[in-house]
C-alpha cells in the first residue's frame, strides 16, 4: 500500500520575496538568475536552481514579467506596492500606514530594511492569508523623516558607536574616528546620519554637537530640544539684527493708529510670565453697553517679511515652554521688551474692539492698529483674589511682589464686570456644544539650580476663564470677519472626534460607571462635558481626562476652514499670541492686508506655511512633554524609600502603568515584579489576571508602589509593586 503523498513543505530557501525586492528596487532594469544570485551573494548550484525555479513561478502567477528569455522585470503597476509612512513600535517592529489600505500593515524587524520611524517608504504587501493580519516588507526608503539623533557615545580605539534612548530607534550609529569632533567617552551628542552602506550593520554618522554628560540638568534639557530638532539659542546674526530694530514709540507712528492710551487697560498673566501678549481695556458707554478691547502685541510692526529675523521666526514657528525655561520664537529684545505689554509703558498693538451688551452680545466691532498704555499688571492669583473678595487691597501672600498694595476702584469694577460678561460667554459656548477640558497641569517648584523641590497642580479658575473667553471672542470674530469674505486666511481647525477611539474609551469608562451618548454630535459633546464634570476630583480623573483628550482629533492650522469642534465655533483663528506663535503673526499681516482692501492671497503658499506651523507645534509639544517626564523622574529619584499610593493608568502584556495620586508621576510595574501570583494579560478586561488567586489588576485600581529605578536619560520610572489599597 503506497503512502499518501504529503503536501510539500515550503522550502527554507524560497527566494520569491527577495527576488521581488531586488526587481522592485530596480524597476526599470531586467535581471537574469545569475545577476540575482550575485546580489544575494550565492554561488552554489542548489541556490541558483532555486532562484531559476522561483523566477518561473513568479512569472507564471503574473508577479513579474519575462521580457526576453531568462530576463525578468517587475510589473510596472502592481496593487501590491504602496507608499506610506512607518510607525515604529518600541519592540523593533513597525506598522505601515497608508491611506489606500483599510488597515495598517505589520512590518517584522527583518523586513524593515533600514527604515526608521515616520520615514516615507514603498512597501510590498504580501498576499493576505485568511484570518491573519497583513504583513509587508519595506522595498525602498523614499524620504527620511529625520537624520539627526541624540545619544551617548562609546569610543573605541579606531571608531565609536552612538546609542540612543529612543525606544523607536532600533540600531546604534557607527562613527568613524575622523567624525568624532570634540566628543569624549560617555558624552551625550547630536549625530547626523550620512549613509548606510549596503554591507554595514549600522548607519554611518558624524558628531554634530556635544551636549554634555548624561544626567546633568542642562545636558538633558538640551538633548530634549536636539532630539526634536529645536534650537536652544539664536544665531548671533539674528540677535544682532534684532538689537538694531527701532523700538521707539514715535509720534509719526502714533498718528497712524487709534489712540487708546487714555482707556483703562490692564494685563492678567501667570506670575512668572515675562512676555505679555495681550491686554484688556474697559469702558462703559453712554448707552449702557460696554466697550471691551482685546489688545495684542503688534509683532508684525517690528517683524518685517524678508528679513533674517522673520526667516528665523518662521522656522521656529512657536516658542517652546519647557519645565524650567522658555525657548522663545523671538529674541528677548522683542519678546520681553519691545513687544511685551508691560505696565506703565506705551505699546503698539493690534486690537479687536467690541461693543458688548449686558447679556454679552456683540453689537459692534472694530479691528485695527492701536497704541495703548497698560495701567496695571495682574497675576492670575491677584485677579482671582479681586473676583472672589471684591476687595481692592491685594494681600502680601497673593501679591507678585510679596508686599500688599491697593488697586483702584475703577480697575476692581472693570474686572468684576468683565468677569460677569465672561461667565455669559462661557455658558453660551457650552450650550452650543463646546467641550470643557480643564485638565490638571503638573508644575514644579524649582530651586536656583533647577532642581525640583516640590510638585503642585495648576488648575484654571475664574481669572483664567475671564482671559480665555475674551481671547476666544477675538480669535472667533477675526476669523469670522475674513471667512465671510471668502478670502484666503489661516484658521485653527479641529475635526470631530474619532468614533473608534470613543467606542474604545466607552469600554474603559464603563468600568467606573460612566457612559457616552452616541446618538448625535450634540449628544456626544454634552455627555463628554458631563463625564468631565463627574470625574472632577476623583481618583480616575486624570486617566479619564487623558483618554477623552486622546479621542479628539488634533487641532491644526489650515486655509481650509472646517470649523473647530472642541470650541463649537464655525470660524476660529489664532490672533492673540504673536510673540509666541508665528501663525498669529501671519493672521495679523493678512488681516491688515484685507483691511487695506487687498485681494485674496495665494492659498497654496499659505497652506504650506500652515503645515509647517502645525508640524513645529507638534515637535514643541513633544519636547514640553518630555521635559515634564524628565523632571518627574528627577523628582522621584529623591524619594526612593517612600511608599506612594497610585492608580493603575494602563495595562499591557508586559506590565501595568501606575500614576501616583499626589504628584501625577507615572511609571511601570513589570509583570514579572508582581510576586503574589503569576499574572497574565486579559485584553478584554484591560487587566492582569492572577493564575491561582484570579485576582485582577485593572484600570483605576489603587495600589501602593515604591521607586525601583529612575532613568533620567530614558525619562523612565520603574516601580516595585507593594500591595493593593484594600
C-alpha positions, 0 to 999 in steps of 0.5 A: 500500500503506497503512502499518501503523498504529503503536501510539500513543505515550503522550502527554507530557501524560497527566494520569491520575496527577495527576488521581488525586492531586488526587481522592485528596487530596480524597476526599470532594469531586467535581471537574469538568475545569475545577476540575482544570485550575485546580489544575494551573494550565492554561488552554489548550484542548489541556490541558483536552481532555486532562484531559476525555479522561483523566477518561473513561478513568479512569472507564471502567477503574473508577479513579474514579467519575462521580457526576453528569455531568462530576463525578468522585470517587475510589473510596472503597476502592481496593487501590491506596492504602496507608499506610506509612512512607518510607525515604529513600535518600541519592540523593533517592529513597525506598522505601515500606514497608508491611506489606500489600505483599510488597515495598517500593515505589520512590518517584522524587524527583518523586513524593515530594511533600514527604515526608521520611524515616520520615514516615507517608504514603498512597501510590498504587501504580501498576499493576505492569508485568511484570518491573519493580519497583513504583513509587508516588507519595506522595498525602498526608503523614499524620504527620511523623516529625520537624520539627526539623533541624540545619544551617548557615545562609546569610543573605541580605539579606531571608531565609536558607536552612538546609542540612543534612548529612543525606544523607536530607534532600533540600531546604534550609529557607527562613527568613524574616528575622523567624525568624532569632533570634540566628543569624549567617552560617555558624552551625550551628542547630536549625530547626523546620519550620512549613509548606510552602506549596503554591507554595514550593520549600522548607519554611518554618522558624524558628531554634530554637537556635544551636549554634555554628560548624561544626567546633568540638568542642562545636558538633558534639557538640551538633548530634549530640544536636539532630539526634536530638532529645536534650537536652544539659542539664536544665531548671533546674526539674528540677535544682532539684527534684532538689537538694531530694530527701532523700538521707539514709540514715535509720534509719526507712528502714533498718528497712524493708529487709534489712540487708546492710551487714555482707556483703562487697560490692564494685563492678567498673566501667570506670575512668572510670565515675562512676555505679555501678549495681550491686554484688556481695556474697559469702558462703559458707554453712554448707552449702557453697553460696554466697550471691551478691547482685546489688545495684542502685541503688534509683532508684525510692526517690528517683524518685517517679511524678508528679513533674517529675523522673520526667516528665523521666526518662521522656522521656529514657528512657536516658542517652546515652554519647557519645565524650567525655561522658555525657548522663545520664537523671538529674541528677548529684545522683542519678546520681553521688551519691545513687544511685551505689554508691560505696565506703565509703558506705551505699546503698539498693538493690534486690537479687536474692539467690541461693543458688548451688551449686558447679556454679552452680545456683540453689537459692534466691532472694530479691528485695527492698529492701536497704541495703548498704555497698560495701567496695571499688571495682574497675576492670575492669583491677584485677579482671582483674589479681586473676583472672589473678595471684591476687595481692592487691597491685594494681600502680601501672600497673593501679591507678585511682589510679596508686599500688599498694595491697593488697586483702584476702584475703577480697575476692581469694577472693570474686572468684576464686570468683565468677569460677569460678561465672561461667565455669559460667554462661557455658558453660551459656548457650552450650550452650543456644544463646546467641550470643557477640558480643564485638565490638571497641569503638573508644575514644579517648584524649582530651586536656583539650580533647577532642581525640583523641590516640590510638585503642585497642580495648576488648575484654571479658575475664574481669572483664567476663564475671564482671559480665555473667553475674551481671547476666544471672542477675538480669535472667533470674530477675526476669523469670522470677519475674513471667512465671510469674505471668502478670502484666503486666511489661516484658521485653527481647525479641529475635526470631530472626534474619532468614533473608534477611539470613543467606542474604545474609551466607552469600554474603559469608562464603563468600568467606573460607571460612566457612559457616552451618548452616541446618538448625535454630535450634540449628544456626544459633546454634552455627555463628554462635558458631563463625564468631565464634570463627574470625574472632577476630583476623583481618583480616575480623573486624570486617566479619564481626562487623558483618554477623552483628550486622546479621542479628539482629533488634533487641532491644526492650522489650515486655509481650509476652514472646517470649523473647530469642534472642541470650541463649537465655533464655525470660524476660529483663528489664532490672533492673540499670541504673536510673540509666541506663535508665528501663525498669529503673526501671519493672521495679523499681516493678512488681516491688515492686508484685507483691511487695506482692501487687498485681494485674496492671497495665494492659498497654496503658499499659505497652506504650506506655511500652515503645515509647517506651523502645525508640524513645529507645534507638534515637535514643541509639544513633544519636547514640553512633554518630555521635559515634564517626564524628565523632571518627574523622574528627577523628582522621584529619584529623591524619594526612593524609600517612600511608599506612594499610593497610585492608580493603575493608568494602563495595562499591557502584556508586559506590565501595568502603568501606575500614576501616583495620586499626589504628584501625577508621576507615572511609571511601570510595574513589570509583570514579572515584579508582581510576586503574589501570583503569576499574572497574565494579560486579559485584553478584554478586561484591560487587566492582569489576571492572577493564575491561582488567586484570579485576582485582577489588576485593572484600570483605576485600581489603587495600589501602593508602589515604591521607586525601583529605578529612575532613568533620567536619560530614558525619562523612565520610572520603574516601580516595585509593586507593594500591595493593593489599597484594600 
